[in-house]
Amino acid sequence: MNTLDERLANRLHGIVDGEPDSAPPTGMLLERGRRARRRRTTAVAGATCAVLALGVATAATVATGPAQVRPGVTAEPTSPLKLTSPAMELASAVTASENISYRMRLKTGNQSGQGGLTYEGAFDPKTATGYVRQPQDDSVITELLINGTRYVGGEPPLGPLPADKGPGETYGRYGQYPGKYDRLSLYGDPDTVLGAAEPDPAALFKALKSANATTAENPDGTLHFEYAAKSKVGSSTTSGDVTLDADGRIAKVALAGRWQTTAKGRLDTGTFTATLELFDYGVKVKVKRPADVVKAK
């Protein structure tokens, strides 16, 4: 499937079975057309036809006017009805955000605001080219992706080295990894929801679906999701909000959750947060190959 409509149809078909019975999921994909038909002896209003891009059709009735001859009858506009479910709206936003370049900013931490990491970068999925930087106290860990070839290295820290640390990296030296890659990897496992809080909207959608997340709409129009996970040694609960930009693309994903585990023979608990911002869609992404490169295993 190559067109936007085909890719969107594929995503909607993947979740429609899980939707409760309600109004048809037309929403923003609905196109309305109105045509007035004239009869020779009396005038009546014609039915307006709405055609859904996925093949679902619905009709809106128009009130008829008095039985008199006149040039035509125009239906009065009605208040728009939002017919898309939150899950369908998220699927549409994900599709609109795919296969286009962007800049990104990701911040992680806990709910007290401590222990956080910050990532900044850009990525073009069409050319598998991009970069991401994660500052640390002794270096700036940097990943470069150039036409699918991955390089990882360290650059000088943004500030002075702490007194208790010496240089931890040979600054400017990068390891070149074998194989080809279609995404940046510095954020963790893209098959988990938290790991999917990276510049990859498709991974986010896949992870939320795999986690059986429930999706709703906040009063301010942003999308909300929640899910729970369990394992033999622990559990976690996660909630999040998705904000769309003016073009219907994903602009912000904010996650927050709590976890507990007995993996170390005691009960450990904690919280986590992650906020991803995607912006400058369509930006031109250029990355220069580093000069100091060694082979990495």
N, C-alpha and C positions, 0 to 999 in steps of 0.2 A: 504494500500500500504506500503510495507516494503523496497523495493530496492530503490537505488538512482535514477535509471532510471525511475521507476514508479512515484516517488515523483516529479521528474523534469518534467515528462510528464504532471502531474496534474497541476503544476504551469504554464507551457507554454500554456496549453489549456485554462487556466483561463484568459490569456491576449491576445491570438492570434486574437480574434475577433476585438480587438481595434487597430490592426496594419494596416498601409496603405499597399496597394498592392505593393509588391516589390519582390526581389529574395527570394526563400524559406529560412526560418530561420534555416539554418543548422549549419554553423559556426563550433565552436569547437566540436560539437557533430557529425560532419560528419566524416565518416571513408572511406578512399579511398583504393581500391584494384585494382591492374592492372594484367591482364593475357594476354599473347600473344598467339595467335592461329596460327598454321602452316598449310598451305595447301600444297598438294603434288606438284602442278604445279606452283603456284605463291604464294607469301607471302603477306599477308595484315595484318595491325594492328588490333587487337580486340578492341572493345569498353571497356572502363574502367567503372566500376560500383561503385557508391557511395551510401551507404545505411544510412539513418538517423535513429537514435535510436527511434524516435517517429513514424516511419513508412513512412516518406516522402522521396522519392527517386529522384535522379537526375543523369544525365549522362554527362560525358565530352568526346568529340570526340578526336580521335588521328589521326594525319596525316598518310596517307599510304605511303609506300616507293615504289621504282621502282619495276616493275614486274620481280623480279629475285629470284631464290631460295637461301635462306640463313637461318642460324639457327633460327633467331627470330628477331623481331623488338621491340625496346624499345622506348616508347614515351618520348620526352623531357619534363622536369618539367616546369610547368607554374607558374607564380606568384600567390601566394595564394590570394583568394578573401574572404573578410570578409562578410559572408552572414547572420550573426546574427544581429538583431536589438539591440539597447541599452537595451530595455525593456527585451528582451529575455536573454541577457547577465546578467542582474541583477537577473533575475529569476534563472539562472544557478548558480550564485554566492551565492544566498540565500540558495539554496538547498545544495550546497557543505558546507555551514557554519552551517547547522543544525545538531542537535543530536551529538555534539562533544563539549568537555569541552574547556575552554579558560580563559585567564585573560583579564581584561578590565580596561580602564581608560576613564572617562567621565568628560569633563569640560564644564560648562555653564556660560553664562554671557551676556553682551551686546557688541555692536560693538565698543565701546570705551574702552573695556577691564576692565570694572568695575563691581562690584557686582556679581562676578562669584563664582561658587561652584565647588568643585572637588570631584569626586567619584572614588574609586579604589576597585577592588575586583576580584573574580573569580567565575565561575559557571560551573556545570556539569549537563546538562539537562537530561541525562539518569538516574541519581540518585536524581535529584531535590535537590542538595546539593551545597552550595556556601556561599559567604559572600560579603558584600560591606561596605565600611567605608566612611563617609563624615565628614571631620574635621570642627569643629566650634570653636569659641574662648573660650567657656567654657567646651567643651567636644568633643568627636569624636562619632557621631551617628553611630551605628553599627547595621547592620541587618545580622542575620545568618539564613541559611536555611539548615536543616538536614533531609534528606529523606522526604522532603515536609513539615516539621514542622518549623514554623517561630518564631524567637526570635528577639526582637528589644530592644536595650539598649544603654547605654552611657559609654564610656571609658574616662580616663583622657585626657585633652587637650594636644596637641603636644607641646605647649609653656606655659609660665606663664599666669595665669588668668589676664584679664584686671582689672584695679583698680576699675572700676565701676560695677564689676560683682562678685557675689559669686558663689559657686558651684551650678550648675543648675541641676545636676543629682546625683543620688546615683551610683557612678561609679561601674561598674561591675555587676549591677543588670539588668536582662533582663525580659521583659514581653513575655510570651509564648502565642501565639495566637491560637484560636481553628481552627480546619479544616486542610486541606492539600492544599499546594500551589505548582505550577510547575514553578515559576519564582520569582526572587527578585522583591521587590515592591518599593524601595526607590526612584525611578526615576519619578514617575507620571503615568498617564494613558497610558497604552501601545497601546490603540486604536487611539491615536493621533500621528502625525508624530514626533513631538518633544518628546513626552513621549516614543516613540518607539526608540529613540536614546539611547538605553539601550542594555544590552547584550542579544538581542533577534532578530536576523535577520528576522525571520518570521513575527514578529510584524511590523518591518519596511516595509517589502514588502506589507503587508496587508494595512497599513496606507497610503502608497503612492498610492496604487491602489484606495482606498476609496476616497482619495483627488483628484482623476483624474489628478495626476501629469503627466506632459510631461517629457519624458526621452530622453536624447541626449548623445553624446560622446564628451568629450573635446579633443583638439588637442593632449594632452599628454596621451590619452588613458583612463583616468578616466571617470567615468559615471557622468552625470549631470542631475539634476531634478529640476523642478519648479512647484509651484502650488499656488493658491490663495484661501482664505476662507473668507466667509462673514457671519455675524450674524445680529440680529436686532440692536445691539448696537455698532458694530464695524466690522473691517476687518483686514486681514493680508496677506502679501505676503512672500513666503519662497522659497529659492533656496538652493541647496546643491550639494555636490560632494561625490562620493563613490570611494574609492581606493581599489583595490584587491591585495592580496599578490601573491606570486609565485605559490601557489597551487590553485588559482582561488577563494579563500575565501575572505570574507569582512575583510579588514584590518583597514579601516578608513571611518567614515561618518562625514562630516562637514556640518553643517546647519547655515544659516544666514537669517534673515528676519526683517521685519518692521511690526508694528501693530498700530492700532488706535482704540479708544473706547470712547463712550459717556455714559458709564454706570453710572458715577458719576454726570451726568448733565452737564459736560463740555467735551471738546475734549482733550483727553490724547493720547500721541503718545510715541513710544519707539522702540527700536531695541533689538534683541536677537541673541545669537550665541550658538551653542553646537557642541562639537567635541568629537566623540567617537572613541576610538582605541581598537581593538580586536587583541590579539596576544597570542602566546604560545598555539595554538590549540592542544588539546590532553593532556594537563597537568593533573596530578592527583590532584583532589581537595578533601581535607580532612578538616572537620570542627568539633571542639570539642564542646560538649554541655556545656553551661555556668554553673557554680556551683550555682550561686544565681539567681533563677528563680521564678517568681510570675505569676499567671494567669492574662492574659489580656483579656479585653472584645473586 
